[in-house]
């Protein structure tokens, strides 16, 4: 067990110690304010205070963030140590920075509660983030820090050992538009044809050609070949809008599609743009998907990755969502919370840990294609980079692909092959 001494305790300290020591290191831990008990403890001891408690304890400097109340701009200056970036520098100790406060700042998304400029979709713009400005967005920095902390503890305490988590790959899919032409109805197809006349549309509607967005059977075969356990997120808005162009949920084809996937895989809700902060609409869409799949739904990922903290996550909890997959950017790939591990959401305004479990993603096909405008070769290298980063820290690699990218649409030629090649390399 790891014993941590602090002059006092707080919800923030308890939260980050549980995440770093129990969840990421696999160790039991306890926090004490009893200096005498700490001195006499025979085991791994971490002094998280300014009090001198002897030389047989490992000291982590206390910057103070974990004992503050409220939210305020933090003075942050990044520096290099041991080949990686860090902040909340406090030299003269085993670690030259407060790893607990720094990890809490990143994982809690502290900066997203501060005044900031939103992007064109009303989201937190990635350009605001410390990770982007300091060029560590492409790294699971918290996992890297923890791995370095383990090395230092091992060098300090003979026999120190931890249970490393195993690397895990979780493929996920957002089904925004289940079919390109089929099941859209006469008016939508007529409007689409006049905007962009297409012989392919006519061939598909006449039944002579497969819908180009229909990649479901191909994905089923891929998952079976490599024993993959994906998660599908379905958009089931009851009416179409500028950003919600799904096949309407009353269509029999959508019921069959959802039921097929909830029978074989895990499924989650892809809350529509129209949901916004409309809790009633969110609940209706959740109920709709549950009816279609004949199963309970507890997971979600926001359409366009559109959410704001803390209101967005609070709404999910009120709607009965307990697992969330939106922690990433809809404008650039990378580690939004600088971590490749699942964690509980900490409601910073209320200063309390919640039961909403966050599963961060680091790669989305649409970011590479539309936002970063990468070629297939550049995308393949980027995707492999995130695999290597997550593997190096025994983290979780969560990717997002869309059915239209993996179908037969000419605009996404090569994407199916790219994905299959990646899966084959990862699962070999």
DRENDO-1510 file (C-alpha; in Angstrom, 1 decimal, always signed):
<recs>
REC; n; res; u; v; w
REC; 1; UNK; +0.0; +0.0; +0.0 .
REC; 2; UNK; +1.0; +3.6; -0.6 .
REC; 3; UNK; +0.5; +6.0; +2.3 .
REC; 4; UNK; +0.3; +9.7; +1.4 .
REC; 5; UNK; +0.7; +12.4; +4.0 .
REC; 6; UNK; -1.0; +15.8; +3.6 .
REC; 7; UNK; -1.5; +18.6; +6.0 .
REC; 8; UNK; -5.2; +18.3; +5.2 .
REC; 9; UNK; -7.3; +16.5; +2.7 .
REC; 10; UNK; -9.8; +17.6; +0.1 .
REC; 11; UNK; -12.1; +16.1; -2.5 .
REC; 12; UNK; -9.6; +17.1; -5.2 .
REC; 13; UNK; -6.7; +15.3; -3.5 .
REC; 14; UNK; -8.8; +12.2; -2.9 .
REC; 15; UNK; -10.0; +12.1; -6.5 .
REC; 16; UNK; -6.6; +12.5; -8.2 .
REC; 17; UNK; -4.9; +10.0; -5.8 .
REC; 18; UNK; -7.6; +7.4; -6.6 .
REC; 19; UNK; -7.1; +7.9; -10.3 .
REC; 20; UNK; -3.3; +7.9; -10.3 .
REC; 21; UNK; -2.5; +5.3; -7.6 .
REC; 22; UNK; -5.5; +3.0; -7.5 .
REC; 23; UNK; -6.8; +3.1; -11.1 .
REC; 24; UNK; -3.6; +3.7; -13.1 .
REC; 25; UNK; -1.0; +2.0; -10.9 .
REC; 26; UNK; -3.2; -0.7; -9.5 .
REC; 27; UNK; -2.1; +0.0; -5.9 .
REC; 28; UNK; -4.0; +0.4; -2.7 .
REC; 29; UNK; -3.5; +3.9; -1.1 .
REC; 30; UNK; -4.5; +5.9; +1.9 .
REC; 31; UNK; -4.2; +9.5; +2.9 .
REC; 32; UNK; -3.3; +10.6; +6.4 .
REC; 33; UNK; -2.9; +13.8; +8.3 .
REC; 34; UNK; -1.2; +12.1; +11.2 .
REC; 35; UNK; +2.5; +12.8; +11.0 .
REC; 36; UNK; +3.5; +10.3; +13.7 .
REC; 37; UNK; +1.5; +7.5; +12.0 .
REC; 38; UNK; +3.2; +8.4; +8.7 .
REC; 39; UNK; +6.7; +8.3; +10.2 .
REC; 40; UNK; +6.2; +4.9; +11.7 .
REC; 41; UNK; +4.6; +3.4; +8.6 .
REC; 42; UNK; +6.6; +0.6; +7.1 .
REC; 43; UNK; +6.1; +0.8; +3.4 .
REC; 44; UNK; +5.9; +3.2; +0.4 .
REC; 45; UNK; +5.4; +6.7; +1.9 .
REC; 46; UNK; +4.7; +9.9; -0.1 .
REC; 47; UNK; +5.0; +13.2; +1.7 .
REC; 48; UNK; +2.7; +15.7; +0.0 .
REC; 49; UNK; +3.4; +18.6; +2.3 .
REC; 50; UNK; +6.0; +21.1; +3.3 .
REC; 51; UNK; +6.6; +19.3; +6.6 .
REC; 52; UNK; +9.9; +17.5; +7.2 .
REC; 53; UNK; +8.9; +14.0; +8.0 .
REC; 54; UNK; +12.3; +12.3; +7.6 .
REC; 55; UNK; +14.4; +11.1; +4.7 .
REC; 56; UNK; +12.7; +7.7; +4.3 .
REC; 57; UNK; +9.7; +9.1; +2.5 .
REC; 58; UNK; +9.3; +10.2; -1.1 .
REC; 59; UNK; +8.4; +13.8; -1.4 .
REC; 60; UNK; +6.0; +15.3; -4.0 .
REC; 61; UNK; +5.9; +19.1; -3.8 .
REC; 62; UNK; +2.5; +20.7; -3.0 .
REC; 63; UNK; +1.7; +23.6; -5.3 .
REC; 64; UNK; -1.7; +24.3; -3.7 .
REC; 65; UNK; -4.3; +23.7; -6.4 .
REC; 66; UNK; -5.8; +20.7; -4.7 .
REC; 67; UNK; -6.7; +22.7; -1.6 .
REC; 68; UNK; -8.1; +25.7; -3.3 .
REC; 69; UNK; -11.8; +26.5; -3.5 .
REC; 70; UNK; -13.4; +27.8; -6.6 .
REC; 71; UNK; -11.9; +28.3; -10.1 .
REC; 72; UNK; -9.4; +30.9; -11.1 .
REC; 73; UNK; -6.8; +31.4; -13.7 .
REC; 74; UNK; -3.7; +29.4; -12.8 .
REC; 75; UNK; -0.1; +30.7; -13.4 .
REC; 76; UNK; +1.3; +28.0; -15.6 .
REC; 77; UNK; +4.8; +27.9; -17.1 .
REC; 78; UNK; +5.8; +24.7; -18.8 .
REC; 79; UNK; +9.4; +23.3; -18.7 .
REC; 80; UNK; +11.2; +20.2; -19.9 .
REC; 81; UNK; +12.1; +17.4; -17.5 .
REC; 82; UNK; +13.3; +13.9; -18.3 .
REC; 83; UNK; +12.3; +14.4; -22.0 .
REC; 84; UNK; +8.7; +15.6; -21.4 .
REC; 85; UNK; +6.8; +18.7; -20.6 .
REC; 86; UNK; +5.6; +19.5; -17.1 .
REC; 87; UNK; +4.3; +22.5; -15.1 .
REC; 88; UNK; +3.7; +23.6; -11.5 .
REC; 89; UNK; +7.5; +23.5; -11.2 .
REC; 90; UNK; +8.9; +23.0; -7.7 .
REC; 91; UNK; +12.6; +22.0; -7.8 .
REC; 92; UNK; +14.5; +20.3; -5.0 .
REC; 93; UNK; +12.4; +17.2; -4.6 .
REC; 94; UNK; +12.2; +13.7; -6.1 .
REC; 95; UNK; +10.0; +15.1; -8.8 .
REC; 96; UNK; +10.6; +18.7; -10.0 .
REC; 97; UNK; +6.9; +19.5; -10.2 .
REC; 98; UNK; +3.6; +18.8; -8.5 .
REC; 99; UNK; +2.4; +15.8; -10.5 .
REC; 100; UNK; -0.9; +15.6; -8.5 .
REC; 101; UNK; -2.0; +19.1; -9.2 .
REC; 102; UNK; -0.8; +19.1; -12.8 .
REC; 103; UNK; -2.6; +15.8; -13.5 .
REC; 104; UNK; -5.8; +17.2; -11.8 .
REC; 105; UNK; -5.6; +20.4; -13.9 .
REC; 106; UNK; -5.5; +18.4; -17.2 .
REC; 107; UNK; -7.9; +15.6; -16.4 .
REC; 108; UNK; -10.5; +17.8; -14.8 .
REC; 109; UNK; -10.4; +20.1; -17.8 .
REC; 110; UNK; -9.8; +23.0; -15.5 .
REC; 111; UNK; -9.1; +25.4; -18.4 .
REC; 112; UNK; -12.5; +24.7; -20.0 .
REC; 113; UNK; -14.2; +26.3; -17.0 .
REC; 114; UNK; -12.3; +29.6; -17.5 .
REC; 115; UNK; -13.3; +32.3; -19.9 .
REC; 116; UNK; -12.4; +31.2; -23.5 .
REC; 117; UNK; -13.2; +31.7; -27.1 .
REC; 118; UNK; -15.5; +29.1; -28.6 .
REC; 119; UNK; -15.2; +27.7; -32.2 .
REC; 120; UNK; -17.7; +28.1; -35.0 .
REC; 121; UNK; -19.8; +25.3; -33.6 .
REC; 122; UNK; -19.9; +26.7; -30.1 .
REC; 123; UNK; -17.4; +24.2; -28.7 .
REC; 124; UNK; -14.3; +24.7; -26.6 .
REC; 125; UNK; -11.7; +25.5; -29.3 .
REC; 126; UNK; -8.6; +23.3; -29.2 .
REC; 127; UNK; -6.4; +26.4; -29.8 .
REC; 128; UNK; -7.3; +27.5; -26.3 .
REC; 129; UNK; -5.8; +24.5; -24.6 .
REC; 130; UNK; -2.4; +24.3; -22.9 .
REC; 131; UNK; -1.7; +21.0; -24.6 .
REC; 132; UNK; -2.0; +22.6; -28.0 .
REC; 133; UNK; -0.1; +25.8; -27.2 .
REC; 134; UNK; +2.7; +23.8; -25.5 .
REC; 135; UNK; +2.8; +21.1; -28.2 .
REC; 136; UNK; +1.9; +18.0; -26.1 .
REC; 137; UNK; -1.6; +17.4; -27.5 .
REC; 138; UNK; -0.4; +14.3; -29.3 .
REC; 139; UNK; +0.9; +12.8; -26.0 .
REC; 140; UNK; -0.9; +11.0; -23.1 .
REC; 141; UNK; +1.1; +13.2; -20.8 .
REC; 142; UNK; -0.5; +12.1; -17.6 .
REC; 143; UNK; +0.2; +8.5; -18.4 .
REC; 144; UNK; +3.8; +9.4; -19.2 .
REC; 145; UNK; +4.2; +11.2; -15.9 .
REC; 146; UNK; +2.7; +8.3; -14.0 .
REC; 147; UNK; +5.1; +5.9; -15.7 .
REC; 148; UNK; +8.0; +8.1; -14.7 .
REC; 149; UNK; +6.7; +8.3; -11.1 .
REC; 150; UNK; +6.6; +4.5; -10.9 .
REC; 151; UNK; +10.3; +4.4; -12.0 .
REC; 152; UNK; +11.3; +6.8; -9.3 .
REC; 153; UNK; +9.3; +5.0; -6.6 .
REC; 154; UNK; +10.9; +1.7; -7.7 .
REC; 155; UNK; +14.4; +3.2; -7.4 .
REC; 156; UNK; +13.5; +4.5; -3.9 .
REC; 157; UNK; +11.7; +1.5; -2.4 .
REC; 158; UNK; +13.2; -2.0; -2.9 .
REC; 159; UNK; +10.5; -4.4; -3.8 .
REC; 160; UNK; +8.1; -1.8; -4.9 .
REC; 161; UNK; +5.8; -3.2; -7.6 .
REC; 162; UNK; +2.6; -2.2; -9.3 .
REC; 163; UNK; +0.1; -4.0; -11.5 .
REC; 164; UNK; +0.3; -2.3; -14.9 .
REC; 165; UNK; -2.9; -2.1; -16.9 .
REC; 166; UNK; -2.8; -3.9; -20.2 .
REC; 167; UNK; -3.1; -2.0; -23.5 .
REC; 168; UNK; -6.6; -2.1; -24.9 .
REC; 169; UNK; -7.9; -1.2; -28.3 .
REC; 170; UNK; -11.6; -0.1; -28.6 .
REC; 171; UNK; -12.9; +0.6; -32.1 .
REC; 172; UNK; -16.0; +2.8; -32.1 .
REC; 173; UNK; -18.3; +4.0; -34.9 .
REC; 174; UNK; -20.6; +7.0; -35.2 .
REC; 175; UNK; -23.6; +6.3; -37.4 .
REC; 176; UNK; -24.6; +9.8; -38.4 .
REC; 177; UNK; -26.1; +8.9; -41.8 .
REC; 178; UNK; -26.8; +5.2; -42.0 .
REC; 179; UNK; -27.4; +5.2; -45.7 .
REC; 180; UNK; -26.4; +7.6; -48.5 .
REC; 181; UNK; -29.5; +7.2; -50.6 .
REC; 182; UNK; -31.7; +4.4; -49.3 .
REC; 183; UNK; -34.5; +5.0; -46.8 .
REC; 184; UNK; -34.4; +8.8; -47.1 .
REC; 185; UNK; -37.8; +9.1; -48.8 .
REC; 186; UNK; -38.8; +10.6; -52.2 .
REC; 187; UNK; -38.5; +14.3; -51.4 .
REC; 188; UNK; -35.0; +14.0; -49.8 .
REC; 189; UNK; -33.8; +11.9; -52.7 .
REC; 190; UNK; -35.3; +14.2; -55.3 .
REC; 191; UNK; -33.7; +17.3; -53.7 .
REC; 192; UNK; -30.4; +15.4; -53.5 .
REC; 193; UNK; -30.5; +14.4; -57.2 .
REC; 194; UNK; -31.2; +17.9; -58.4 .
REC; 195; UNK; -28.4; +19.3; -56.3 .
REC; 196; UNK; -26.0; +16.7; -57.6 .
REC; 197; UNK; -27.3; +14.4; -60.4 .
REC; 198; UNK; -25.9; +10.9; -59.9 .
REC; 199; UNK; -26.4; +7.7; -61.8 .
REC; 200; UNK; -25.2; +5.9; -58.6 .
REC; 201; UNK; -28.2; +7.2; -56.7 .
REC; 202; UNK; -30.6; +5.9; -59.3 .
REC; 203; UNK; -28.8; +2.5; -59.4 .
REC; 204; UNK; -28.9; +2.2; -55.6 .
REC; 205; UNK; -32.6; +3.2; -55.4 .
REC; 206; UNK; -33.5; +0.7; -58.2 .
REC; 207; UNK; -31.8; -2.1; -56.3 .
REC; 208; UNK; -29.0; -2.7; -58.8 .
REC; 209; UNK; -26.2; -1.4; -56.5 .
REC; 210; UNK; -25.4; -1.5; -52.8 .
REC; 211; UNK; -25.7; +1.8; -50.9 .
REC; 212; UNK; -22.2; +3.3; -50.7 .
REC; 213; UNK; -22.6; +4.1; -46.9 .
REC; 214; UNK; -23.5; +0.5; -46.1 .
REC; 215; UNK; -20.3; -0.9; -44.6 .
REC; 216; UNK; -22.0; -2.9; -41.9 .
REC; 217; UNK; -21.5; -6.5; -43.2 .
REC; 218; UNK; -17.9; -5.7; -44.0 .
REC; 219; UNK; -17.3; -4.4; -40.5 .
REC; 220; UNK; -19.0; -7.5; -39.0 .
REC; 221; UNK; -16.6; -9.7; -40.9 .
REC; 222; UNK; -13.6; -7.6; -39.8 .
REC; 223; UNK; -14.7; -7.7; -36.1 .
REC; 224; UNK; -15.2; -11.5; -36.3 .
REC; 225; UNK; -11.8; -12.1; -38.0 .
REC; 226; UNK; -9.9; -10.2; -35.3 .
REC; 227; UNK; -12.2; -10.8; -32.3 .
REC; 228; UNK; -12.9; -7.1; -31.9 .
REC; 229; UNK; -15.5; -5.7; -29.5 .
REC; 230; UNK; -16.6; -2.3; -31.0 .
REC; 231; UNK; -19.1; +0.3; -29.8 .
REC; 232; UNK; -21.7; +1.8; -32.2 .
REC; 233; UNK; -23.2; +5.3; -31.5 .
REC; 234; UNK; -26.5; +5.9; -33.3 .
REC; 235; UNK; -28.0; +9.3; -34.2 .
REC; 236; UNK; -31.8; +9.0; -33.9 .
REC; 237; UNK; -33.0; +12.6; -34.1 .
REC; 238; UNK; -36.8; +12.6; -34.8 .
REC; 239; UNK; -36.5; +15.3; -37.4 .
REC; 240; UNK; -33.7; +16.4; -39.7 .
REC; 241; UNK; -31.9; +19.7; -39.5 .
REC; 242; UNK; -28.8; +21.4; -40.7 .
REC; 243; UNK; -26.5; +19.2; -38.7 .
REC; 244; UNK; -28.8; +16.2; -38.1 .
REC; 245; UNK; -29.1; +14.3; -41.4 .
REC; 246; UNK; -29.8; +10.9; -40.1 .
REC; 247; UNK; -32.2; +8.4; -41.5 .
REC; 248; UNK; -35.3; +9.1; -39.4 .
REC; 249; UNK; -35.9; +6.6; -36.5 .
REC; 250; UNK; -39.4; +5.6; -37.5 .
REC; 251; UNK; -38.0; +3.9; -40.6 .
REC; 252; UNK; -38.1; +0.1; -40.4 .
REC; 253; UNK; -34.6; -0.1; -41.9 .
REC; 254; UNK; -33.2; +1.9; -38.9 .
REC; 255; UNK; -35.0; -0.3; -36.4 .
REC; 256; UNK; -33.5; -3.4; -38.1 .
REC; 257; UNK; -30.0; -1.8; -38.2 .
REC; 258; UNK; -30.0; -0.8; -34.6 .
REC; 259; UNK; -31.4; -4.1; -33.4 .
REC; 260; UNK; -28.7; -6.0; -35.4 .
REC; 261; UNK; -26.0; -4.0; -33.7 .
REC; 262; UNK; -27.4; -4.0; -30.2 .
REC; 263; UNK; -27.6; -7.8; -30.5 .
REC; 264; UNK; -24.0; -8.3; -31.5 .
REC; 265; UNK; -22.2; -5.3; -29.9 .
REC; 266; UNK; -22.3; -2.5; -27.4 .
REC; 267; UNK; -24.3; +0.5; -28.5 .
REC; 268; UNK; -24.6; +4.1; -27.4 .
REC; 269; UNK; -26.6; +7.2; -28.1 .
REC; 270; UNK; -25.2; +9.9; -30.5 .
REC; 271; UNK; -27.2; +12.9; -29.1 .
REC; 272; UNK; -28.3; +15.1; -31.9 .
REC; 273; UNK; -27.4; +18.7; -32.5 .
REC; 274; UNK; -31.0; +19.6; -31.7 .
REC; 275; UNK; -30.5; +18.2; -28.2 .
REC; 276; UNK; -28.2; +21.0; -27.3 .
REC; 277; UNK; -29.0; +21.7; -23.7 .
REC; 278; UNK; -32.5; +20.4; -24.1 .
REC; 279; UNK; -32.7; +17.7; -21.4 .
REC; 280; UNK; -36.2; +16.6; -22.4 .
REC; 281; UNK; -35.1; +16.0; -26.0 .
REC; 282; UNK; -32.0; +14.1; -24.8 .
REC; 283; UNK; -34.2; +11.8; -22.8 .
REC; 284; UNK; -36.6; +11.2; -25.7 .
REC; 285; UNK; -33.7; +10.3; -28.0 .
REC; 286; UNK; -32.3; +7.9; -25.4 .
REC; 287; UNK; -35.8; +6.3; -25.0 .
REC; 288; UNK; -36.1; +6.1; -28.8 .
REC; 289; UNK; -32.8; +4.2; -29.2 .
REC; 290; UNK; -33.7; +1.9; -26.3 .
REC; 291; UNK; -36.9; +1.0; -27.9 .
REC; 292; UNK; -35.3; +0.4; -31.3 .
REC; 293; UNK; -32.5; -1.8; -29.8 .
REC; 294; UNK; -34.7; -3.4; -27.1 .
REC; 295; UNK; -32.0; -2.8; -24.5 .
REC; 296; UNK; -30.9; -0.2; -22.0 .
REC; 297; UNK; -28.6; +2.5; -23.2 .
REC; 298; UNK; -26.0; +4.0; -20.8 .
REC; 299; UNK; -23.3; +5.3; -23.1 .
REC; 300; UNK; -23.2; +8.4; -25.3 .
REC; 301; UNK; -21.0; +10.4; -27.6 .
REC; 302; UNK; -22.1; +13.9; -28.7 .
REC; 303; UNK; -22.8; +14.6; -32.3 .
REC; 304; UNK; -20.0; +17.0; -33.6 .
REC; 305; UNK; -18.3; +16.4; -30.2 .
REC; 306; UNK; -20.5; +19.4; -29.1 .
REC; 307; UNK; -20.6; +19.8; -25.4 .
REC; 308; UNK; -19.7; +22.4; -22.7 .
REC; 309; UNK; -18.6; +21.8; -19.2 .
REC; 310; UNK; -20.2; +21.4; -16.7 .
REC; 311; UNK; -23.7; +21.7; -18.1 .
REC; 312; UNK; -23.4; +19.1; -20.9 .
REC; 313; UNK; -22.1; +16.3; -18.6 .
REC; 314; UNK; -24.7; +17.2; -15.9 .
REC; 315; UNK; -27.5; +16.8; -18.5 .
REC; 316; UNK; -26.1; +13.3; -19.4 .
REC; 317; UNK; -26.2; +12.2; -15.8 .
REC; 318; UNK; -29.8; +13.5; -15.4 .
REC; 319; UNK; -30.8; +11.5; -18.5 .
REC; 320; UNK; -29.4; +8.3; -17.2 .
REC; 321; UNK; -26.1; +8.2; -19.1 .
REC; 322; UNK; -23.2; +6.9; -17.1 .
REC; 323; UNK; -20.5; +6.3; -19.8 .
REC; 324; UNK; -19.3; +9.1; -22.0 .
REC; 325; UNK; -17.1; +9.0; -25.1 .
REC; 326; UNK; -16.9; +12.6; -26.2 .
REC; 327; UNK; -13.6; +13.6; -24.5 .
REC; 328; UNK; -11.6; +14.6; -27.6 .
REC; 329; UNK; -11.8; +17.3; -30.2 .
REC; 330; UNK; -14.0; +17.6; -33.2 .
REC; 331; UNK; -11.4; +19.8; -34.9 .
REC; 332; UNK; -8.0; +18.1; -34.4 .
REC; 333; UNK; -6.8; +14.7; -33.2 .
REC; 334; UNK; -5.0; +14.3; -29.9 .
REC; 335; UNK; -5.5; +13.7; -26.2 .
REC; 336; UNK; -7.9; +16.5; -25.0 .
REC; 337; UNK; -7.5; +15.5; -21.3 .
REC; 338; UNK; -3.8; +14.4; -21.9 .
REC; 339; UNK; -4.7; +10.9; -20.8 .
REC; 340; UNK; -5.1; +7.5; -22.4 .
REC; 341; UNK; -7.1; +6.0; -19.5 .
REC; 342; UNK; -10.7; +6.1; -18.5 .
REC; 343; UNK; -11.6; +8.3; -15.5 .
REC; 344; UNK; -14.6; +9.6; -13.6 .
REC; 345; UNK; -15.7; +13.1; -14.4 .
REC; 346; UNK; -14.9; +15.7; -11.7 .
REC; 347; UNK; -17.5; +18.4; -11.5 .
REC; 348; UNK; -15.2; +21.3; -10.8 .
REC; 349; UNK; -17.9; +23.9; -10.0 .
REC; 350; UNK; -19.4; +21.6; -7.4 .
REC; 351; UNK; -16.0; +20.3; -6.4 .
REC; 352; UNK; -17.0; +16.7; -6.4 .
REC; 353; UNK; -16.3; +13.5; -8.3 .
REC; 354; UNK; -19.3; +12.1; -10.2 .
REC; 355; UNK; -20.4; +8.7; -11.4 .
REC; 356; UNK; -20.0; +9.7; -15.1 .
REC; 357; UNK; -17.2; +7.5; -16.5 .
REC; 358; UNK; -15.2; +9.3; -19.3 .
REC; 359; UNK; -13.5; +7.3; -22.1 .
REC; 360; UNK; -11.3; +9.6; -24.1 .
REC; 361; UNK; -10.7; +9.1; -27.8 .
REC; 362; UNK; -7.6; +10.4; -29.6 .
REC; 363; UNK; -8.3; +9.7; -33.3 .
REC; 364; UNK; -11.3; +10.5; -35.5 .
REC; 365; UNK; -11.4; +10.0; -39.2 .
REC; 366; UNK; -13.3; +13.2; -39.9 .
REC; 367; UNK; -10.6; +15.2; -38.1 .
REC; 368; UNK; -7.9; +13.8; -40.4 .
REC; 369; UNK; -9.9; +14.2; -43.5 .
REC; 370; UNK; -11.9; +17.4; -43.1 .
REC; 371; UNK; -10.1; +19.5; -40.5 .
REC; 372; UNK; -6.4; +18.5; -40.8 .
REC; 373; UNK; -6.8; +17.7; -44.5 .
REC; 374; UNK; -4.4; +14.8; -44.3 .
REC; 375; UNK; -3.6; +12.5; -47.2 .
REC; 376; UNK; -4.2; +8.7; -46.7 .
REC; 377; UNK; -0.5; +8.3; -46.1 .
REC; 378; UNK; -0.4; +11.1; -43.5 .
REC; 379; UNK; -3.5; +9.7; -41.8 .
REC; 380; UNK; -2.0; +6.2; -41.6 .
REC; 381; UNK; +1.1; +7.6; -39.9 .
REC; 382; UNK; -1.0; +9.7; -37.5 .
REC; 383; UNK; -3.2; +6.7; -36.6 .
REC; 384; UNK; -0.1; +4.5; -36.0 .
REC; 385; UNK; +1.4; +7.3; -33.8 .
REC; 386; UNK; -1.6; +7.1; -31.5 .
REC; 387; UNK; -1.4; +3.4; -31.3 .
REC; 388; UNK; +2.3; +3.6; -30.3 .
REC; 389; UNK; +1.7; +6.3; -27.7 .
REC; 390; UNK; -1.1; +4.3; -26.1 .
REC; 391; UNK; +0.8; +1.0; -26.2 .
REC; 392; UNK; +3.9; +2.6; -24.7 .
REC; 393; UNK; +1.9; +3.6; -21.5 .
REC; 394; UNK; -0.4; +0.5; -21.5 .
REC; 395; UNK; -3.3; +2.8; -22.1 .
REC; 396; UNK; -6.6; +2.6; -24.0 .
REC; 397; UNK; -6.7; +3.5; -27.7 .
REC; 398; UNK; -10.2; +4.6; -28.7 .
REC; 399; UNK; -10.7; +5.4; -32.4 .
REC; 400; UNK; -13.7; +6.9; -34.1 .
REC; 401; UNK; -14.7; +5.9; -37.7 .
REC; 402; UNK; -17.9; +6.6; -39.6 .
REC; 403; UNK; -19.7; +4.1; -41.7 .
REC; 404; UNK; -19.5; +6.4; -44.8 .
REC; 405; UNK; -15.7; +6.5; -44.6 .
REC; 406; UNK; -15.6; +2.7; -44.7 .
REC; 407; UNK; -18.1; +2.1; -47.4 .
REC; 408; UNK; -17.7; +2.3; -51.2 .
REC; 409; UNK; -18.3; +6.0; -51.7 .
REC; 410; UNK; -15.7; +7.3; -54.2 .
REC; 411; UNK; -14.9; +10.3; -52.1 .
REC; 412; UNK; -13.5; +8.1; -49.4 .
REC; 413; UNK; -11.6; +5.7; -51.7 .
REC; 414; UNK; -8.7; +4.0; -49.8 .
REC; 415; UNK; -10.1; +4.6; -46.3 .
REC; 416; UNK; -11.5; +1.0; -46.0 .
REC; 417; UNK; -8.1; -0.4; -46.9 .
REC; 418; UNK; -6.3; +2.0; -44.6 .
REC; 419; UNK; -8.5; +0.8; -41.7 .
REC; 420; UNK; -8.2; -2.9; -42.4 .
REC; 421; UNK; -4.4; -2.6; -42.7 .
REC; 422; UNK; -4.3; -0.8; -39.4 .
REC; 423; UNK; -6.5; -3.4; -37.7 .
REC; 424; UNK; -4.3; -6.2; -39.0 .
REC; 425; UNK; -1.1; -4.6; -37.7 .
REC; 426; UNK; -2.6; -3.9; -34.3 .
REC; 427; UNK; -4.1; -7.4; -33.8 .
REC; 428; UNK; -1.2; -9.4; -35.2 .
</recs>
